[in-house]
Amino acid sequence: MTTTKESICSGRPKICDIGCGQGELAYRLSDLGTKVTGVDLSENLSVYARNHRKASLYFFCIFSIFKCHRKMRQRYA
């Protein structure tokens, strides 16, 4: 039987941490060797996570993505 760490880290999987908050889980998962992207509704928490976690982690605010998409659609409509 494999441990959780062994099963998570086999083949360096990519994980999307939805509702990542300050990025604590994303940070711990990346320490296990995974590629992690964090997504949260709060722009403040996404900015905090981006500024206080590893440079190899990516954090996004989902509302910022929607706002950008909406602006692009309006611009090119």
N, C-alpha and C positions, 0 to 999 in steps of 0.2 A: 504494500500500500504506500502511495506517495504522500508526502506532506503537502500542505497547501502551498507553501513557498515553491516546492519543486514543480507542482502542476501549473502554478501561475507563471513561473519564469521559463518554462520550456518553450523555446522558439521566439522569445521576446515578443509577447502579444501586445497589441495596441488596445488601450482602455479609454473609454470616454466616461469621465466622472460627472454625471449630471446632478446638479445641485451641490457643487463642490464647496461652496462657502469659501472659507479661507484657504482651502487647498490642503488640509491636513491628510486626508486619505490619499489624494493624488500624490502628495509628497512621499508618503510611506510606500505606496505601490511602486513609485519610480525607484525607490531604494532597493526594491526586490528585482529590478531589472526590466520593468515594463515601460512602454512608451505611453504616457498619459496626457490626455487633453481634458481640462476642466471647463465645465460650462455651468453658469449660474444665472439666476434672474437678476441678482443685485449687481449693479455696475460697481458699487463701492467694494463689495467683497471680491469681485474679479480683479479689480485694480490692486487691492491689498495682496491677494494671492500672487499676482504677477510680480509685485515689488518685493515680496518677502520669501519667495520660494526659489528653487533652483532655476537657472536660466534655461534648462532643457525641458521644462514644463511649459505648457501653453494653456492660458486661461482666457475665456471669453465670456462676455455678458450677452446672453441670448437676445435681450431687447436691443442692444447696440447693433447686433447683426440684422435684426428685423428693420430697425430704423434706416440703416445703410441701404438695405435691399429696397425699401420703399422709396428712398430718395433716388436711387439709381433708376427704378422703374418710372418715376415721375419725370426724371430728366430726359430719358430716352423714349418716352411714350409718344 
